[in-house]
Amino acid sequence: MASKLKSTRASLVCVSISIVALLFAVPAWAVASQDADFLVARDAFRAGDLVKLDRVATRLKQSPLEPYVAYYQLRLRLETVGEPHILEFLARPEDTPVINQMRGEWLKLLGKKQRWDDFAAQHPHLVGGDTELTCYALQSRQHLQDKQVPHEARNLWLVSGTELPESCNPPLNAAIASGVISVSDIRVRVRLALEAGNLRLASRLSEKLPTPDIITSSELASAATNPAHYLATTNLDNASEARRAVALFALQRLAKKSPQLAFAHWMERSAHFPANEQSYFYGWLGYEAARQRDSRALDWYKAAGDTPLTEQQLAWRARTALLTQNWHEVWASINVMAPQQQHEGVWRYWKARALQSWGGTAEANVLFSELSGEHNFYGQLSAEELGIPLATTMPANLQPDNAAIDEVLAQPVIQRTLALYRMGLRTDAAKEWAWTARKLDDKHLLAAAEIARRNGMYDHAINTADRTVQLHNFGLRYLAPHREALHDHIRKNNLDEAWVYGLIRQESRFISQAKSPVGAAGLMQIMPATARWIAKQLDIKTFRQALMNKMDTHFRFGTYYMKTVLTSFDNNPVLASAAYNAGPGRARKWRGESALEGAIYAENIPFDETRGYVKKVMSNTMYYSQLFGQPQQSLKQRLGVIAAKDAANQQSVPDER
């Protein structure tokens, strides 16, 4: 299909090939041939075809991607190849994540074979790793009779209610046998598994408890499938701790759907639970009620008393206090958080607002001042509280110099990234890019960001420029490609260009191939069903989904939908952004019973993804407005006041985009 998008992509491929050809004195046709050979090698690896892989590998000896080919060859022979070949590969001088990936796979093989001396020799050289390797490392130390292993295994066990790899079983079983993991700890992990909805794990864990406390999978399934029926038909007289745990699980499931119904069931049964379990339930009831804007949430939180609450429960206790601007409760909720959680920008800002509400201006300003130097939503709001204009908080753009660009461009890891990106292997390209970016200083991060921009790798350009600490370039952080292509559509729909760019930056980082797990696609992440709805509104009778790959059509549909949701939601970009991400029905439901400050509405969005999305879109909008030279408008003004629920101001808009 002939389109601006394809022609732009083709030109970027040509630029990338030309750069490689110039740097390595390789003809452009040879680079293209190497690309074709590499894709054949990759396909052979994925098909397990060693004969074809070995044959094409001989033609890629001089390619920047040769380490990948060597990895493919070694990986297919991992179980049979001699150890010297593996150690030789791990000792290669190339700085590439595939060597680290091989080291991780080799370590897992050593762990399975319990070759602990060899494992101990290689493990310190691994960058990163997963839980499976963490537990193999514990086994390695267990082999040396390290007395700290049972305690570290216990800490790992009590982090969450998720399944752990089999490699964790030996240190965990030893910790249980030695009593480091107590019966009480087992009960805690059963509860964590139930909270996570991991019913099979909860049932299996309960088998480690005394016989009366074993929970059958059928009982858990009954409580999960129909919690109200389970509660109504279960006798809790003299119930064991395990039976009460299942009843609490059923009550929690019920609270997710209806806090009031869960509370009604609770009032009939609360006498069967000891004080600590009553407090535990009230903590969860308050949490679920807060997420659903139930007016009794704070009362239930208070009924939880001093029982330890999770980070999420504490966060929602503070959020529900914000809804009624109960500033003392906001302050108190933040103060009981762990220091690390209290230090998050969101809670420092709202703590400062609470202090400000009763005249603690000096103390509030200290927090605002600390936050005002941060380039994010709450940093911007904090600067405004101190009367500091946004332009003042944005340091002068440092333009990457040619010498730094040449230094970065000459690195083989960058050449591998460009080659992988050129071939459409975006996941591998992202791994290579992240591998090198983690070691660059600010000057070379900006150089790398500029290289990414020149090659159309807009997501890498933005993310890399975002990593700088002292030296900055907001033009790279907030790239604005396609302005000419978007201009007429923005003007026709009378949209704020800064908001449009703020939203696209968050949706796709300007990557046209972006596709979400639910099917939203393209720069503006439009769902197929929404595209069909828009086509109908625009009276396009010959619409087919392939048209969304054309940039002009994509921008026409995306800006039309932005205008539609904006008009439907009082021309408020906060509501419209929430609607664009989570659907108009949800954004409508999240309105308060009374008018809300825009920042309070945003902070009380129950979906973590959408809450972060809306704040980032609005923060992005501020920076784009500044870069576009628009008249100054504060973030607080843009956030506005969110009107209370009102059926009269609604408009039919599809709940998928």
C-alpha positions, 0 to 999 in steps of 0.5 A: 500500500502506497502511503506516507507511513510506508514511504517514511519507514522506507526512507529510515531504512535507507538512512540506517543502511547508509550509516552502517555502510559508511561506518564499516565501508560495506556496500549498501547492497551487502548490508541488505544481503546480510539482513536477509541472511540474518533473518534466515538464520533467526528463522532456522534457530526458531525452527531448530534447523541446525543444518540451515543455521550452520550454513548461513552462519558462515556468511555472517562472520563479519556482521555486527549481529554475528554474536546473535548467530553464535548464540543461536548455534550454541543455544540449540546445542546447549545440552550436548556441546562441550563446556569449553565452547560455552565458556568461550562464548561467555568470555567473548569481548562483545558487549551484548545482552545475548551473552548475558542471556546465555549466561543465565541459561547456562546457570539454570542448567548448572543449577538443575545439575547441582554443579554448585562450584561452577554455578558460583563461579559464573553467577557474580557475572550475571546482570539481572536475573529472575526468581528461578536463578535467585533460588538456584543461588540460594541452593548454591549457598545452601550447599556451603551451609550458609546459615542466612539461606533459610532466612532469605528463603523466608523473606522471598516466600512472604513477598506475595501470593504468587507461585515460586519456581521449583528451584525455590523448593529446596531452600524453602523446605529446609527453612520449614524443616528448621522452623525458620518458616513457622506455622504462622508464616505458612498461614500468612502465605496461604492468606497472601495466595488467597488475596492474589486469587491463587487458589491452587497454591493456597490449597497446596500450601495448606497441606503443610498445616495441621490436618484440621487446617487443610483447605480443599480445592473444592471448598475454595472453588465454591467460595470463589464462584459464589461467595454469597452462597458459600457464606450463607451455607457455611456454619462458622460455629467453632470454625477452624482458622482455615475455615475462617480464612476461606470465609474471609476470602469469600467476603473479600470476593464479595466486597470487590463486587459490592462492599455494602453486600459484603458488610451485610454478610459480615455483620451476621458473622463477625462474632465468629472471628477473633479481633485480629481477623476482624481488623484484617477484614475491615482493612480490606473492606475499606480498600474495596469501598474506597476504590468504588467511591463508597462513602463508608470507606473511611469508617471501615478503615478506622474500624481496622484499627492498628492492623498492618495495611498493605501499601495499596490499602494505605494509598486508597485510605489517603485517596478516599480522604481526598475525595471529601478533602478531609485533610487531617485524614489525608495527613494521618493516612500518609504518616502511617505509610512506610518511609519509602512509600511516604517519599513517593512524589504523590504522597509528598505533594498531598501531605504538603497540601494537607499541611497547607490547609491548616496553615503549615505553609513553611513545612508545606513549602519545604516539600513543594520545593523538593518536588518542584525540581522533578519533571512530572505531574506532581513536580509541576503542581508543586512548582505552581504552588510556589509560583514558579513558572514551568519555563523556569523548571525546564533547563536549557536544552543541551544539543548533542555534539557531533563528537559524542554522536560519533562516539556512540554511533561507532559502538557495535551495540548501537550498530546491532540495535540499528540493524535489528530495528531496521529488520523489524525485530523491535524486541531484540533491538530494545534489549540491545538499546537498554543494555548500552543505555544503562552505562551511558552518562548524560552527554552520551545518553543525549547523543544516543537519543539523537541517533534514535531520533534520526533513525525513526526510533522515537520511543528509544529517543524519548526514553533515553532522553528521559534518563538524564540526570543533570544535562537535559534536552526536552526537545528530545524528551518531548519529540513532535514528529508528524506535525504537518500530517496532524496539523489540518486534523487538529485544526479541523477538530479545534483541538489543543495541539499540546494535548494531542501530542501529550496523548500520543506520546503516552499512547505509542511513543509515536511508534506506528507499529504499536499494538496493545494486548487488547487490539488497539493499534497505531500511533493513537491506539484505536480499537477496531470496533471504535474505528468502525464506529468513527467510519460510520459517524464520518459516513465512510461507506467503504471502510476497511480496517487496512485503511487505519494503516494510512497515516492520514486516515489514522490521524483523521479518526484519532483526532475525531474521536478525541474531539468526540470524547472531549465534547462529551466530557465538558471539554475537560481534558482530564475526563477526556483522557480517562475516557480515551484510555479506559472508555467513556462509561468508566470515566463517567462512573468515576465522577464524584457525587460533588464537584472535584478538583481535577488532580483529586479526580485523577488520583482517585481513578481506580485503574492503576494504568489509567490513573498513571496515564491521565497524569502523564498525558496532562504533564506531557501536555504542559511540556508540549505547550511550552515547546510549541510556544503556546500562551501560558496556562497552569496545570491546575487550570488545565485540570480544572474542576470535574463536575459531579455526576449528571446524566444530562451531560452525557453523549453516546460514545463507544466504550472501546477505542 
